[in-house]
Amino acid sequence: METTSKVIIIIALLLLSPFLFFHSFAQKPAAQSSFPKPKNVIIMIGDGMGYNCVKAADDFYGPMQIEDFPVKVAAATYPAKSGEFDEKDTSKLNWAAGYNPAMASKDSLYLRKDFTESAAAATALSTGRKTYNNVIGLSITYDTLKNLCELAKSIGKSAGVITSVPFSHATPAGFVAHNKTRTHYSELATYMLFSSRCDLIMGCGNPEFDDNGNSLSGAWKSSKYVADSMLWLSLKSGSGIQTSFIIKDKIYQVTDVSGDRIPDPWTLITSEKDFRKLMSGKTPKRVLGIPEVYSTLQQNRDFGKNETKNSPPFLKPFNPNLPTLAEMVRGGLNVLDNNPKGFFVMIEGGAIDWANHDNQKGRMLEEMKSFSDAIDTVVAWVNKYSSWNETLLIVTADHECGDLWGGNTFSPVSDNGRNIMPGLKYNSKDHTNALVGVYAKGKGAEMYNLLAGETDPVRGKFIQNTAIPQLIFMMWGPPVTY
């Protein structure tokens, strides 16, 4: 009887050991030195990029570099509260039930319940806290949560965000700002430009151009993504010089990003030429990059005459005079690596999600190629200008979108060969609660294997999405306690 009791105690300790390991470091500052400390941390997010998006891209183009990364685990993405947030009626939110591996592998209806959306997912990935759907950088009780950009700046590093969708959209905003709802684009843009200490912000939202990259002359698109039309004109005329701006009779001043107590103006770039120029040589201290297009770099351009949602990628040529996401990334890294203390950057392939919502197979594959090229650019930068002993690269998704499979849910994607459309079928136009991939390489990457304490029958070991930033907080800053 005594032996049996001892065995039970030992088994219980083994089962609890991952939690005790993680929790002990979170509570004891002295133990923080045991963690690796990368100089640079790069998180790349394929918005809506489920496992079958990756599989389809691998089949069509050949394997993405992430397939060779030494660390590959899965992540659960569910929020604390799911449903649509309504400031006037919070009862529309409900507590999410988490992720059940057994149900997720056999019940298609289960996967379509309690899913996250990009704002709550970005908050989880940037702060280490699950929260309610549609929120930016706040807890379920509206407490302000510290994000990775703020952490980086607090320890003297540079910080920035790069995306292929509007810069004030959910994912980039979730790494920089704080707001009760993601749709307050003007408020989010104002916060990002005047309350954050980011050194770099790049994304779409240019009100002077449409989704085909055509100039609109005087008939602008909405200026909501850049906060205000008059602000936009002031940013253009005062690029690299102006530090105070007026938005709706209120004065805003840019922040000091270097700690010298001198406000640092934004240098605004919009042309493809200027994005390419940023890729090498000396750079401005602080860069705001808004390409000459409205909502997405390429995904939302008009369809060609014979193009459909099921057409292969690149049937219609890309809009000219726009940088690629890879070019934006290369220029952004050239800005951020000026800091000898290192940097944090979030890079988003945001329009993968837009294509999935619209069930556009070809456009999804285009966006996957764009994101894959951006990954290649980051890997090349690390190899040439840094090293894997000082930089940590994490590639993941915020959620799956489209319930994408080879046929009905759970049917495998069929590989029809290079440059031939793989067998794909969308089963939804919304997000799902499916696991997503986490691919990591570089300083400290192996720690994610240690944190993967749960097992899925299909995807294997998995972590919570909140573990991704929690580890970075432990590597870089004071231990996080909850």
C-alpha positions as a Python dict, from the first residue, in 0.01 Angstrom:
ca = {
    (1, 'M'): (0, 0, 0),
    (2, 'E'): (286, 235, 91),
    (3, 'T'): (462, 160, -237),
    (4, 'T'): (144, 234, -431),
    (5, 'S'): (110, 572, -258),
    (6, 'K'): (468, 663, -343),
    (7, 'V'): (412, 573, -707),
    (8, 'I'): (99, 792, -718),
    (9, 'I'): (290, 1086, -567),
    (10, 'I'): (575, 1047, -818),
    (11, 'I'): (333, 1033, -1113),
    (12, 'A'): (151, 1342, -986),
    (13, 'L'): (479, 1535, -958),
    (14, 'L'): (578, 1435, -1311),
    (15, 'L'): (244, 1550, -1448),
    (16, 'L'): (272, 1883, -1266),
    (17, 'S'): (638, 1940, -1349),
    (18, 'P'): (586, 2148, -1668),
    (19, 'F'): (355, 2384, -1480),
    (20, 'L'): (586, 2403, -1178),
    (21, 'F'): (884, 2469, -1406),
    (22, 'F'): (710, 2750, -1590),
    (23, 'H'): (544, 2894, -1279),
    (24, 'S'): (861, 2894, -1072),
    (25, 'F'): (1045, 3111, -1324),
    (26, 'A'): (747, 3344, -1337),
    (27, 'Q'): (764, 3398, -961),
    (28, 'K'): (1141, 3415, -894),
    (29, 'P'): (1338, 3704, -1046),
    (30, 'A'): (1668, 3536, -963),
    (31, 'A'): (1584, 3250, -1195),
    (32, 'Q'): (1540, 3480, -1492),
    (33, 'S'): (1912, 3458, -1571),
    (34, 'S'): (1858, 3090, -1654),
    (35, 'F'): (1669, 3184, -1968),
    (36, 'P'): (1841, 3253, -2301),
    (37, 'K'): (1845, 3619, -2394),
    (38, 'P'): (1822, 3680, -2768),
    (39, 'K'): (1930, 4021, -2887),
    (40, 'N'): (1652, 4030, -3147),
    (41, 'V'): (1309, 3869, -3153),
    (42, 'I'): (1106, 3845, -3475),
    (43, 'I'): (750, 3714, -3473),
    (44, 'M'): (592, 3647, -3811),
    (45, 'I'): (216, 3590, -3825),
    (46, 'G'): (34, 3442, -4121),
    (47, 'D'): (-312, 3573, -4042),
    (48, 'G'): (-565, 3290, -4089),
    (49, 'M'): (-283, 3054, -4193),
    (50, 'G'): (-397, 2709, -4089),
    (51, 'Y'): (-200, 2390, -4143),
    (52, 'N'): (-372, 2329, -4477),
    (53, 'C'): (-270, 2670, -4609),
    (54, 'V'): (89, 2568, -4542),
    (55, 'K'): (30, 2225, -4700),
    (56, 'A'): (-124, 2382, -5011),
    (57, 'A'): (167, 2625, -5049),
    (58, 'D'): (420, 2345, -5000),
    (59, 'D'): (248, 2140, -5270),
    (60, 'F'): (222, 2425, -5521),
    (61, 'Y'): (559, 2601, -5473),
    (62, 'G'): (772, 2349, -5289),
    (63, 'P'): (832, 2330, -4912),
    (64, 'M'): (848, 2658, -4720),
    (65, 'Q'): (1163, 2717, -4514),
    (66, 'I'): (964, 2676, -4193),
    (67, 'E'): (939, 2304, -4267),
    (68, 'D'): (1311, 2280, -4186),
    (69, 'F'): (1298, 2480, -3864),
    (70, 'P'): (1427, 2279, -3566),
    (71, 'V'): (1123, 2355, -3349),
    (72, 'K'): (775, 2271, -3473),
    (73, 'V'): (482, 2251, -3233),
    (74, 'A'): (115, 2345, -3250),
    (75, 'A'): (-76, 2617, -3064),
    (76, 'A'): (-429, 2651, -2932),
    (77, 'T'): (-583, 2986, -3026),
    (78, 'Y'): (-919, 3008, -2845),
    (79, 'P'): (-994, 3335, -2658),
    (80, 'A'): (-1111, 3380, -2301),
    (81, 'K'): (-1447, 3507, -2427),
    (82, 'S'): (-1579, 3441, -2776),
    (83, 'G'): (-1856, 3602, -2976),
    (84, 'E'): (-1886, 3957, -3108),
    (85, 'F'): (-1807, 4238, -2862),
    (86, 'D'): (-2070, 4511, -2834),
    (87, 'E'): (-1987, 4802, -2604),
    (88, 'K'): (-2358, 4852, -2535),
    (89, 'D'): (-2435, 4484, -2476),
    (90, 'T'): (-2149, 4276, -2339),
    (91, 'S'): (-2383, 3978, -2291),
    (92, 'K'): (-2308, 3885, -2651),
    (93, 'L'): (-1974, 3752, -2529),
    (94, 'N'): (-1955, 3408, -2375),
    (95, 'W'): (-1683, 3217, -2195),
    (96, 'A'): (-1495, 3002, -2445),
    (97, 'A'): (-1473, 2632, -2366),
    (98, 'G'): (-1108, 2595, -2467),
    (99, 'Y'): (-973, 2331, -2703),
    (100, 'N'): (-1071, 1964, -2682),
    (101, 'P'): (-833, 1750, -2895),
    (102, 'A'): (-1071, 1455, -2916),
    (103, 'M'): (-1362, 1669, -3034),
    (104, 'A'): (-1146, 1875, -3270),
    (105, 'S'): (-1031, 1566, -3458),
    (106, 'K'): (-1376, 1428, -3534),
    (107, 'D'): (-1648, 1694, -3498),
    (108, 'S'): (-1653, 1960, -3769),
    (109, 'L'): (-1919, 2161, -3588),
    (110, 'Y'): (-1701, 2175, -3278),
    (111, 'L'): (-1424, 2347, -3473),
    (112, 'R'): (-1661, 2628, -3569),
    (113, 'K'): (-1746, 2721, -3211),
    (114, 'D'): (-1565, 2945, -2961),
    (115, 'F'): (-1306, 3056, -3215),
    (116, 'T'): (-1091, 3362, -3172),
    (117, 'E'): (-1060, 3655, -3411),
    (118, 'S'): (-749, 3854, -3494),
    (119, 'A'): (-769, 4121, -3222),
    (120, 'A'): (-801, 3882, -2928),
    (121, 'A'): (-542, 3655, -3088),
    (122, 'A'): (-297, 3943, -3140),
    (123, 'T'): (-349, 4049, -2779),
    (124, 'A'): (-273, 3694, -2665),
    (125, 'L'): (36, 3675, -2887),
    (126, 'S'): (166, 4016, -2779),
    (127, 'T'): (84, 4019, -2406),
    (128, 'G'): (56, 3657, -2295),
    (129, 'R'): (-305, 3695, -2185),
    (130, 'K'): (-620, 3552, -2339),
    (131, 'T'): (-900, 3805, -2353),
    (132, 'Y'): (-1232, 3877, -2521),
    (133, 'N'): (-1294, 3884, -2895),
    (134, 'N'): (-1245, 4214, -3079),
    (135, 'V'): (-1030, 4378, -2808),
    (136, 'I'): (-690, 4540, -2855),
    (137, 'G'): (-440, 4510, -2571),
    (138, 'L'): (-684, 4495, -2279),
    (139, 'S'): (-785, 4221, -2036),
    (140, 'I'): (-1140, 4091, -1992),
    (141, 'T'): (-1181, 4357, -1720),
    (142, 'Y'): (-1033, 4631, -1943),
    (143, 'D'): (-695, 4648, -1768),
    (144, 'T'): (-413, 4769, -1994),
    (145, 'L'): (-178, 4483, -2080),
    (146, 'K'): (189, 4537, -2156),
    (147, 'N'): (279, 4420, -2506),
    (148, 'L'): (606, 4308, -2664),
    (149, 'C'): (671, 4641, -2836),
    (150, 'E'): (640, 4815, -2501),
    (151, 'L'): (863, 4555, -2338),
    (152, 'A'): (1130, 4604, -2604),
    (153, 'K'): (1126, 4982, -2564),
    (154, 'S'): (1139, 4954, -2184),
    (155, 'I'): (1475, 4776, -2206),
    (156, 'G'): (1626, 5005, -2467),
    (157, 'K'): (1558, 4804, -2781),
    (158, 'S'): (1387, 4920, -3098),
    (159, 'A'): (1039, 4800, -3191),
    (160, 'G'): (807, 4793, -3488),
    (161, 'V'): (530, 4629, -3686),
    (162, 'I'): (500, 4547, -4057),
    (163, 'T'): (187, 4422, -4233),
    (164, 'S'): (35, 4374, -4577),
    (165, 'V'): (-302, 4513, -4458),
    (166, 'P'): (-383, 4850, -4293),
    (167, 'F'): (-135, 4930, -4017),
    (168, 'S'): (-415, 5008, -3770),
    (169, 'H'): (-586, 4674, -3835),
    (170, 'A'): (-624, 4414, -3561),
    (171, 'T'): (-292, 4229, -3567),
    (172, 'P'): (-44, 4519, -3588),
    (173, 'A'): (-259, 4730, -3355),
    (174, 'G'): (-268, 4441, -3108),
    (175, 'F'): (110, 4458, -3073),
    (176, 'V'): (115, 4834, -3013),
    (177, 'A'): (-211, 4987, -2890),
    (178, 'H'): (-495, 4947, -2638),
    (179, 'N'): (-865, 4984, -2714),
    (180, 'K'): (-1196, 4818, -2625),
    (181, 'T'): (-1268, 4733, -2987),
    (182, 'R'): (-1066, 4674, -3302),
    (183, 'T'): (-1300, 4879, -3524),
    (184, 'H'): (-1193, 5210, -3367),
    (185, 'Y'): (-937, 5250, -3646),
    (186, 'S'): (-886, 5625, -3611),
    (187, 'E'): (-827, 5593, -3236),
    (188, 'L'): (-589, 5304, -3290),
    (189, 'A'): (-393, 5489, -3558),
    (190, 'T'): (-371, 5797, -3335),
    (191, 'Y'): (-242, 5586, -3047),
    (192, 'M'): (13, 5407, -3264),
    (193, 'L'): (147, 5731, -3410),
    (194, 'F'): (146, 5950, -3099),
    (195, 'S'): (135, 5736, -2785),
    (196, 'S'): (358, 5445, -2882),
    (197, 'R'): (736, 5462, -2893),
    (198, 'C'): (763, 5239, -3199),
    (199, 'D'): (1056, 5310, -3429),
    (200, 'L'): (886, 5152, -3730),
    (201, 'I'): (529, 5113, -3853),
    (202, 'M'): (455, 4980, -4203),
    (203, 'G'): (121, 4887, -4353),
    (204, 'C'): (-153, 4982, -4594),
    (205, 'G'): (-436, 5232, -4557),
    (206, 'N'): (-328, 5509, -4795),
    (207, 'P'): (-646, 5716, -4853),
    (208, 'E'): (-521, 5862, -5181),
    (209, 'F'): (-523, 5528, -5369),
    (210, 'D'): (-770, 5248, -5436),
    (211, 'D'): (-713, 4873, -5406),
    (212, 'N'): (-567, 4863, -5757),
    (213, 'G'): (-305, 5121, -5666),
    (214, 'N'): (-472, 5389, -5876),
    (215, 'S'): (-451, 5750, -5762),
    (216, 'L'): (-789, 5890, -5661),
    (217, 'S'): (-697, 6257, -5710),
    (218, 'G'): (-941, 6448, -5488),
    (219, 'A'): (-1192, 6167, -5432),
    (220, 'W'): (-1010, 5994, -5150),
    (221, 'K'): (-1098, 5673, -4974),
    (222, 'S'): (-1177, 5693, -4604),
    (223, 'S'): (-887, 5824, -4394),
    (224, 'K'): (-987, 5610, -4095),
    (225, 'Y'): (-683, 5384, -4118),
    (226, 'V'): (-447, 5684, -4091),
    (227, 'A'): (-663, 5857, -3826),
    (228, 'D'): (-763, 6175, -4011),
    (229, 'S'): (-735, 6334, -4355),
    (230, 'M'): (-578, 6656, -4227),
    (231, 'L'): (-330, 6454, -4021),
    (232, 'W'): (-238, 6261, -4334),
    (233, 'L'): (-159, 6582, -4521),
    (234, 'S'): (45, 6705, -4226),
    (235, 'L'): (240, 6379, -4208),
    (236, 'K'): (324, 6418, -4577),
    (237, 'S'): (426, 6783, -4562),
    (238, 'G'): (608, 6751, -4230),
    (239, 'S'): (781, 6419, -4296),
    (240, 'G'): (1098, 6390, -4091),
    (241, 'I'): (1047, 6733, -3934),
    (242, 'Q'): (708, 6795, -3775),
    (243, 'T'): (657, 6686, -3415),
    (244, 'S'): (317, 6839, -3327),
    (245, 'F'): (-9, 6772, -3510),
    (246, 'I'): (-372, 6876, -3480),
    (247, 'I'): (-650, 6616, -3502),
    (248, 'K'): (-1003, 6753, -3463),
    (249, 'D'): (-888, 7057, -3265),
    (250, 'K'): (-669, 6851, -3032),
    (251, 'I'): (-290, 6876, -3034),
    (252, 'Y'): (-83, 6557, -3049),
    (253, 'Q'): (294, 6530, -3020),
    (254, 'V'): (516, 6245, -3134),
    (255, 'T'): (706, 6053, -2870),
    (256, 'D'): (1074, 6017, -2792),
    (257, 'V'): (1191, 5676, -2912),
    (258, 'S'): (1557, 5691, -2808),
    (259, 'G'): (1539, 5816, -2450),
    (260, 'D'): (1699, 6155, -2510),
    (261, 'R'): (1373, 6339, -2423),
    (262, 'I'): (1355, 6489, -2770),
    (263, 'P'): (1039, 6408, -2973),
    (264, 'D'): (1122, 6202, -3280),
    (265, 'P'): (924, 6286, -3598),
    (266, 'W'): (796, 6025, -3837),
    (267, 'T'): (961, 6004, -4176),
    (268, 'L'): (678, 5903, -4410),
    (269, 'I'): (751, 5695, -4719),
    (270, 'T'): (486, 5588, -4972),
    (271, 'S'): (649, 5519, -5309),
    (272, 'E'): (794, 5187, -5420),
    (273, 'K'): (1119, 5370, -5493),
    (274, 'D'): (1150, 5491, -5135),
    (275, 'F'): (1071, 5145, -4993),
    (276, 'R'): (1346, 4998, -5206),
    (277, 'K'): (1585, 5276, -5108),
    (278, 'L'): (1522, 5189, -4744),
    (279, 'M'): (1654, 4837, -4799),
    (280, 'S'): (2019, 4945, -4789),
    (281, 'G'): (2236, 5223, -4661),
    (282, 'K'): (2159, 5483, -4400),
    (283, 'T'): (1801, 5510, -4281),
    (284, 'P'): (1588, 5771, -4101),
    (285, 'K'): (1559, 5730, -3725),
    (286, 'R'): (1185, 5665, -3731),
    (287, 'V'): (986, 5540, -4032),
    (288, 'L'): (617, 5529, -4117),
    (289, 'G'): (572, 5333, -4441),
    (290, 'I'): (232, 5349, -4613),
    (291, 'P'): (239, 5208, -4971),
    (292, 'E'): (30, 5367, -5245),
    (293, 'V'): (-269, 5134, -5204),
    (294, 'Y'): (-572, 5125, -4979),
    (295, 'S'): (-655, 4799, -4801),
    (296, 'T'): (-408, 4526, -4902),
    (297, 'L'): (-89, 4514, -5103),
    (298, 'Q'): (-234, 4282, -5370),
    (299, 'Q'): (-513, 4051, -5249),
    (300, 'N'): (-796, 4301, -5289),
    (301, 'R'): (-709, 4410, -5645),
    (302, 'D'): (-980, 4355, -5906),
    (303, 'F'): (-1017, 4008, -6055),
    (304, 'G'): (-905, 3952, -6412),
    (305, 'K'): (-1153, 3891, -6694),
    (306, 'N'): (-1139, 3511, -6667),
    (307, 'E'): (-1035, 3486, -6305),
    (308, 'T'): (-1256, 3325, -6040),
    (309, 'K'): (-1212, 3238, -5673),
    (310, 'N'): (-1098, 2891, -5781),
    (311, 'S'): (-845, 3013, -6038),
    (312, 'P'): (-473, 2946, -5997),
    (313, 'P'): (-258, 3224, -5847),
    (314, 'F'): (-109, 3505, -6055),
    (315, 'L'): (-369, 3480, -6332),
    (316, 'K'): (-390, 3858, -6315),
    (317, 'P'): (-62, 4053, -6284),
    (318, 'F'): (9, 4227, -5956),
    (319, 'N'): (-58, 4597, -5922),
    (320, 'P'): (256, 4787, -6026),
    (321, 'N'): (431, 5056, -5823),
    (322, 'L'): (392, 4872, -5492),
    (323, 'P'): (658, 4715, -5272),
    (324, 'T'): (633, 4347, -5189),
    (325, 'L'): (598, 4240, -4827),
    (326, 'A'): (953, 4103, -4853),
    (327, 'E'): (1083, 4445, -4963),
    (328, 'M'): (899, 4614, -4677),
    (329, 'V'): (1054, 4362, -4437),
    (330, 'R'): (1405, 4415, -4571),
    (331, 'G'): (1372, 4792, -4539),
    (332, 'G'): (1218, 4761, -4193),
    (333, 'L'): (1502, 4543, -4068),
    (334, 'N'): (1749, 4798, -4200),
    (335, 'V'): (1581, 5060, -3981),
    (336, 'L'): (1552, 4847, -3669),
    (337, 'D'): (1903, 4702, -3670),
    (338, 'N'): (2053, 5047, -3615),
    (339, 'N'): (2008, 4986, -3242),
    (340, 'P'): (2307, 4798, -3094),
    (341, 'K'): (2082, 4668, -2815),
    (342, 'G'): (1861, 4485, -3063),
    (343, 'F'): (1493, 4497, -3156),
    (344, 'F'): (1151, 4335, -3161),
    (345, 'V'): (936, 4329, -3475),
    (346, 'M'): (605, 4169, -3566),
    (347, 'I'): (563, 4094, -3938),
    (348, 'E'): (218, 3998, -4065),
    (349, 'G'): (105, 3834, -4385),
    (350, 'G'): (-236, 3980, -4315),
    (351, 'A'): (-421, 3915, -4640),
    (352, 'I'): (-401, 3535, -4617),
    (353, 'D'): (-699, 3577, -4387),
    (354, 'W'): (-878, 3813, -4628),
    (355, 'A'): (-846, 3557, -4908),
    (356, 'N'): (-969, 3277, -4684),
    (357, 'H'): (-1272, 3475, -4571),
    (358, 'D'): (-1364, 3520, -4937),
    (359, 'N'): (-1276, 3156, -5017),
    (360, 'Q'): (-1027, 3269, -5283),
    (361, 'K'): (-801, 2970, -5345),
    (362, 'G'): (-567, 3139, -5591),
    (363, 'R'): (-539, 3461, -5397),
    (364, 'M'): (-468, 3261, -5080),
    (365, 'L'): (-179, 3090, -5259),
    (366, 'E'): (-53, 3429, -5379),
    (367, 'E'): (-54, 3558, -5022),
    (368, 'M'): (117, 3244, -4897),
    (369, 'K'): (395, 3300, -5152),
    (370, 'S'): (426, 3662, -5039),
    (371, 'F'): (454, 3552, -4677),
    (372, 'S'): (698, 3274, -4762),
    (373, 'D'): (918, 3524, -4949),
    (374, 'A'): (912, 3748, -4641),
    (375, 'I'): (1024, 3453, -4427),
    (376, 'D'): (1308, 3388, -4673),
    (377, 'T'): (1408, 3755, -4643),
    (378, 'V'): (1423, 3735, -4265),
    (379, 'V'): (1626, 3413, -4272),
    (380, 'A'): (1869, 3568, -4521),
    (381, 'W'): (1902, 3879, -4301),
    (382, 'V'): (1981, 3667, -3994),
    (383, 'N'): (2241, 3467, -4186),
    (384, 'K'): (2413, 3777, -4325),
    (385, 'Y'): (2373, 4050, -4064),
    (386, 'S'): (2304, 3867, -3738),
    (387, 'S'): (2323, 3502, -3628),
    (388, 'W'): (2096, 3233, -3493),
    (389, 'N'): (2284, 3263, -3165),
    (390, 'E'): (2150, 3617, -3113),
    (391, 'T'): (1818, 3622, -3299),
    (392, 'L'): (1498, 3428, -3227),
    (393, 'L'): (1253, 3385, -3516),
    (394, 'I'): (901, 3256, -3454),
    (395, 'V'): (654, 3193, -3737),
    (396, 'T'): (294, 3116, -3649),
    (397, 'A'): (-70, 3205, -3721),
    (398, 'D'): (-326, 3383, -3508),
    (399, 'H'): (-601, 3137, -3606),
    (400, 'E'): (-721, 2917, -3888),
    (401, 'C'): (-972, 3064, -4134),
    (402, 'G'): (-1200, 2900, -4389),
    (403, 'D'): (-1204, 2546, -4246),
    (404, 'L'): (-982, 2460, -4541),
    (405, 'W'): (-932, 2093, -4628),
    (406, 'G'): (-904, 1870, -4935),
    (407, 'G'): (-1279, 1812, -4932),
    (408, 'N'): (-1518, 1813, -4642),
    (409, 'T'): (-1368, 1879, -4299),
    (410, 'F'): (-1086, 1634, -4214),
    (411, 'S'): (-1027, 1527, -4576),
    (412, 'P'): (-656, 1565, -4662),
    (413, 'V'): (-536, 1825, -4912),
    (414, 'S'): (-430, 1645, -5230),
    (415, 'D'): (-94, 1721, -5388),
    (416, 'N'): (-130, 1747, -5767),
    (417, 'G'): (229, 1853, -5831),
    (418, 'R'): (425, 2176, -5859),
    (419, 'N'): (243, 2472, -6012),
    (420, 'I'): (-81, 2272, -6028),
    (421, 'M'): (-369, 2368, -5800),
    (422, 'P'): (-383, 2125, -5507),
    (423, 'G'): (-715, 1967, -5415),
    (424, 'L'): (-875, 2222, -5179),
    (425, 'K'): (-1217, 2297, -5041),
    (426, 'Y'): (-1335, 2574, -4811),
    (427, 'N'): (-1600, 2460, -4564),
    (428, 'S'): (-1658, 2799, -4402),
    (429, 'K'): (-1609, 3172, -4455),
    (430, 'D'): (-1514, 3228, -4092),
    (431, 'H'): (-1247, 3133, -3841),
    (432, 'T'): (-1223, 2796, -3666),
    (433, 'N'): (-1089, 2677, -3332),
    (434, 'A'): (-832, 2450, -3497),
    (435, 'L'): (-472, 2435, -3382),
    (436, 'V'): (-215, 2629, -3584),
    (437, 'G'): (154, 2570, -3640),
    (438, 'V'): (441, 2728, -3447),
    (439, 'Y'): (779, 2715, -3618),
    (440, 'A'): (1083, 2851, -3434),
    (441, 'K'): (1454, 2885, -3493),
    (442, 'G'): (1737, 3062, -3316),
    (443, 'K'): (1828, 3169, -2966),
    (444, 'G'): (1596, 3006, -2714),
    (445, 'A'): (1372, 2837, -2971),
    (446, 'E'): (1410, 2498, -2805),
    (447, 'M'): (1224, 2630, -2499),
    (448, 'Y'): (896, 2597, -2687),
    (449, 'N'): (946, 2221, -2704),
    (450, 'L'): (970, 2216, -2325),
    (451, 'L'): (648, 2415, -2290),
    (452, 'A'): (448, 2189, -2522),
    (453, 'G'): (284, 1984, -2248),
    (454, 'E'): (-43, 1895, -2422),
    (455, 'T'): (-100, 1648, -2704),
    (456, 'D'): (-337, 1648, -3000),
    (457, 'P'): (-404, 1317, -3181),
    (458, 'V'): (-345, 1481, -3521),
    (459, 'R'): (-97, 1767, -3465),
    (460, 'G'): (103, 1624, -3175),
    (461, 'K'): (245, 1840, -2896),
    (462, 'F'): (89, 2181, -2853),
    (463, 'I'): (112, 2495, -2642),
    (464, 'Q'): (-127, 2779, -2568),
    (465, 'N'): (-74, 3082, -2794),
    (466, 'T'): (-7, 3286, -2479),
    (467, 'A'): (309, 3083, -2413),
    (468, 'I'): (477, 3243, -2716),
    (469, 'P'): (507, 3593, -2564),
    (470, 'Q'): (527, 3467, -2205),
    (471, 'L'): (861, 3307, -2284),
    (472, 'I'): (986, 3629, -2445),
    (473, 'F'): (880, 3829, -2139),
    (474, 'M'): (1082, 3588, -1925),
    (475, 'M'): (1382, 3612, -2154),
    (476, 'W'): (1380, 3992, -2174),
    (477, 'G'): (1199, 4143, -1881),
    (478, 'P'): (1085, 4106, -1526),
    (479, 'P'): (906, 3773, -1481),
    (480, 'V'): (536, 3792, -1553),
    (481, 'T'): (305, 3689, -1271),
    (482, 'Y'): (-63, 3614, -1300),
}
